[in-house]
Amino acid sequence: MKRHALKLSLPGIILAEAALVWSGVLDLRDAILIVVALEAALLFAVAGELALAFRGYRRARSAGMDGRRAVEEALAAVLPRKLARLAVLELRLMFCLFRWPFQHRKPEEFTYHRSSMMWVLAVMALLVAPVELLAVHLLIPWDWLKIAHLVLGVYAIFWLLAFPASLATLPHRLEPAGLRLRYGVFAEGFIPYAEISSVELARRTALKSGDGLQTQNGSACLAINCKTDVTLRLNEPHRLQGFLRRTEEVEEIHAAVDDPESFVRELRERLSAVTDSRVAGVR
């Protein structure tokens, strides 16, 4: 209850302060006193929000979450869950965009972005958007609308560039404990090796039209250019993390990979090592 009250108090205080200052119903002295009181309440609310966020971050890190998930948990302590995820997604997009020129692929990482049409859209945005922004800026007669249009245009360009940057900088990865599958910042799933039944080369059409994470009848796909290259079958159902929510449980995952042969070979070696360790443990 306290957490929800703090979430609602901050915007309420700001709105009340603005109304009192600009309405003119109070004389100057009373308005100043009330504004000072509201400022004190605002500081108290902000301190409470920061305390909740800090506790959320510490709990998440103590539970073994990585930095990104811990920050999301911290923000979820003071914001609605979906809004917290959007805020973290924006930060990750910015990080991916700045990291993009310096990206170096590691042996355990496998890209999937090379046939994505997002690259074409990004190039078109760089070529067309500045001219379009300038033309509209000259035609709009109101200064405030010019500023709003410029801000929205720059933000749209940021998204068009950051989207393919996230595809390039967040590849699939063979981690010590399992396989991490991704579609940029918009989808992710971690599957322990012990829960992967088999992996095979299987070039397929996506379950639905379009790219990214899709699910249907117990299957999921991470498609690029409406196609996937490998198929994983799982021992147990898993949920993948989508843009704002988790998917239904799936037992089969189809994923796009730029070098599917190497991916399948390396993953099978990891699966074989897990099987060998199990046999050795039984003995």
C-alpha positions in Angstrom: 0.0 0.0 0.0 2.8 2.4 0.9 4.5 1.6 -2.4 1.4 2.5 -4.4 0.9 5.7 -2.4 4.4 6.8 -3.3 3.9 6.0 -6.9 0.8 8.3 -7.0 2.1 11.1 -4.7 4.8 12.5 -7.0 2.6 13.5 -10.0 -0.1 14.6 -7.6 2.2 17.0 -5.8 3.5 18.4 -9.0 0.0 19.0 -10.4 -1.1 20.6 -7.2 1.9 22.9 -7.1 1.3 24.1 -10.7 -2.4 24.7 -10.0 -1.8 26.8 -6.9 1.0 28.9 -8.5 -0.9 29.7 -11.7 -4.5 29.8 -10.6 -4.2 33.1 -8.8 -6.9 32.3 -6.2 -4.4 32.7 -3.3 -2.6 35.8 -2.3 1.2 35.9 -2.7 2.1 35.2 0.9 -0.2 32.2 1.2 0.9 30.9 -2.1 4.6 31.0 -1.1 3.9 29.2 2.1 1.9 26.5 0.4 4.5 26.1 -2.3 7.3 25.7 0.3 5.2 23.0 2.1 4.6 21.3 -1.2 8.3 21.4 -2.0 9.0 19.7 1.3 6.4 17.1 0.5 7.9 16.7 -2.9 11.4 16.1 -1.5 9.9 13.6 1.0 8.2 11.7 -1.9 11.3 11.7 -4.0 13.3 10.4 -1.1 10.7 7.6 -0.6 10.8 6.7 -4.3 14.6 6.5 -4.3 14.6 4.4 -1.1 12.1 2.0 -2.7 14.2 1.8 -5.9 17.4 1.2 -4.0 15.8 -1.6 -2.0 14.4 -3.2 -5.2 17.8 -3.1 -6.8 19.6 -4.7 -3.8 16.9 -7.4 -3.6 17.3 -8.2 -7.3 21.1 -8.3 -7.1 20.9 -10.6 -4.0 18.6 -12.9 -6.0 21.3 -13.3 -8.6 19.9 -11.0 -11.3 22.2 -9.3 -13.8 22.5 -5.5 -13.8 19.9 -4.9 -16.4 17.2 -6.9 -14.7 18.1 -5.5 -11.3 17.6 -1.9 -12.7 14.2 -2.9 -14.1 13.2 -4.4 -10.7 14.4 -1.1 -9.0 12.3 1.0 -11.3 9.4 -1.3 -11.0 9.4 -0.5 -7.2 8.4 3.1 -8.1 6.8 2.8 -11.5 4.3 0.4 -13.2 6.1 -2.7 -14.4 5.6 -2.0 -18.1 6.7 1.6 -17.8 9.8 0.4 -15.9 10.6 -2.0 -18.7 10.2 0.7 -21.3 12.6 3.0 -19.4 15.2 0.2 -19.2 14.7 -0.6 -22.9 15.4 3.1 -23.8 18.6 3.0 -21.8 19.7 -0.3 -23.5 18.9 1.1 -26.9 21.1 4.1 -26.2 23.9 1.8 -24.9 23.6 -0.4 -28.0 23.8 2.6 -30.4 27.0 3.9 -28.8 28.5 0.4 -28.5 27.8 -0.4 -32.2 30.9 1.0 -33.8 33.2 -0.8 -31.4 31.4 -4.2 -31.4 33.7 -7.2 -31.6 32.1 -10.7 -31.8 33.4 -13.3 -29.3 33.8 -17.0 -30.2 30.7 -17.9 -28.1 28.5 -15.4 -29.8 26.5 -15.9 -33.0 25.0 -13.1 -34.9 21.6 -13.2 -36.7 21.1 -9.6 -38.0 22.8 -9.6 -41.4 19.7 -10.2 -43.6 17.5 -7.9 -41.6 15.7 -5.1 -43.5 16.2 -2.8 -40.6 19.6 -1.9 -42.1 17.9 -0.6 -45.2 15.5 1.5 -43.1 18.4 2.9 -41.0 20.2 4.0 -44.2 17.1 5.6 -45.6 16.5 7.4 -42.3 19.9 8.9 -42.4 19.5 10.0 -46.0 15.9 11.2 -45.9 15.1 12.3 -42.4 17.3 15.4 -42.2 15.9 16.8 -45.5 12.3 16.1 -44.3 12.9 17.7 -40.9 14.3 20.8 -42.5 11.5 21.1 -45.1 8.7 20.7 -42.5 10.6 23.1 -40.1 10.5 25.8 -42.7 6.8 25.3 -43.5 5.5 25.3 -39.9 4.6 28.8 -38.8 4.5 28.2 -35.0 7.8 28.1 -33.0 6.4 25.7 -30.4 5.3 23.2 -33.1 8.7 23.5 -34.8 10.4 22.5 -31.6 8.0 19.6 -31.0 8.4 18.4 -34.5 12.2 18.6 -34.3 12.3 16.6 -31.0 9.9 13.9 -32.3 11.9 13.7 -35.6 15.3 13.3 -33.8 13.7 10.7 -31.4 12.4 8.7 -34.4 15.8 8.8 -36.0 17.3 7.5 -32.8 14.9 4.6 -32.8 15.5 3.7 -36.4 19.3 3.6 -35.8 19.2 2.0 -32.3 16.9 -0.9 -33.4 19.5 -2.4 -35.9 22.3 -1.5 -33.5 20.7 -3.7 -30.8 20.4 -6.6 -33.3 24.1 -6.3 -34.0 25.4 -5.8 -30.4 23.1 -8.4 -28.7 23.8 -11.7 -30.5 22.8 -15.2 -29.4 25.4 -16.4 -26.9 26.6 -19.8 -25.5 27.0 -19.1 -21.8 28.6 -21.5 -19.3 25.2 -22.7 -18.0 23.0 -22.4 -21.1 22.0 -20.8 -24.3 20.8 -17.1 -24.4 18.7 -16.3 -27.5 17.9 -12.8 -28.4 16.2 -10.4 -30.9 17.9 -7.2 -30.0 16.5 -5.6 -26.9 13.0 -6.7 -27.7 13.1 -10.4 -27.0 15.3 -12.8 -24.9 15.3 -16.3 -23.6 17.7 -18.3 -21.5 17.6 -22.1 -21.9 19.9 -24.3 -19.7 21.8 -26.9 -21.7 20.3 -29.7 -19.6 16.8 -28.7 -20.8 17.6 -28.7 -24.6 16.7 -32.1 -26.1 18.1 -31.5 -29.6 19.2 -28.9 -32.1 19.2 -29.2 -35.9 19.6 -27.2 -39.1 16.1 -26.4 -40.3 15.4 -23.4 -42.5 11.8 -22.5 -42.1 9.4 -19.6 -42.8 8.3 -17.6 -39.7 5.2 -18.7 -37.9 3.6 -15.3 -38.8 4.5 -12.5 -41.2 7.2 -10.1 -39.9 10.3 -10.4 -37.9 11.1 -10.8 -34.2 9.5 -13.0 -31.5 6.4 -15.0 -32.5 4.6 -17.8 -30.8 2.0 -20.3 -32.0 0.8 -23.7 -30.7 3.6 -24.3 -28.3 6.3 -23.1 -30.7 8.3 -19.8 -30.8 10.4 -18.3 -33.4 13.0 -15.5 -33.5 12.8 -14.6 -37.2 14.8 -12.3 -39.4 13.4 -11.5 -42.9 10.5 -13.8 -42.1 12.8 -16.9 -41.8 14.6 -19.0 -39.3 17.7 -21.3 -39.6 17.8 -23.7 -36.6 15.3 -25.5 -34.5 15.7 -26.4 -30.8 13.5 -28.9 -29.0 13.2 -28.6 -25.3 12.7 -31.2 -22.5 10.5 -28.9 -20.6 8.2 -25.9 -21.6 9.8 -22.5 -21.4 8.6 -18.9 -21.6 10.6 -16.3 -23.5 10.6 -12.6 -22.5 9.0 -10.4 -25.1 8.8 -6.7 -25.6 6.5 -6.0 -22.5 5.5 -9.5 -21.3 6.5 -13.1 -21.3 5.2 -15.5 -23.9 3.1 -18.6 -23.5 5.0 -21.8 -22.7 6.8 -23.3 -25.7 8.6 -26.6 -26.3 10.1 -25.8 -29.7 12.1 -22.7 -30.7 13.1 -21.7 -34.2 15.8 -19.1 -34.5 17.6 -17.1 -37.2 21.4 -17.4 -37.2 23.9 -16.0 -39.7 26.1 -19.0 -39.4 23.8 -21.8 -38.5 26.3 -24.7 -39.2 28.8 -23.3 -36.7 26.0 -22.6 -34.2 24.6 -26.1 -34.3 28.1 -27.7 -34.1 29.1 -25.6 -31.1 25.8 -26.1 -29.3 25.9 -29.8 -29.8 29.4 -29.9 -28.3 28.0 -28.1 -25.2 25.0 -30.5 -25.0 27.4 -33.5 -25.3 29.5 -32.2 -22.5 26.4 -31.9 -20.3 25.4 -35.5 -21.1 28.9 -36.8 -20.4 29.0 -35.1 -17.0 25.6 -36.6 -16.1 26.9 -40.1 -17.0 30.0 -39.5 -15.0 27.9 -38.4 -12.1 25.8 -41.5 -12.2 28.8 -43.7 -12.1 
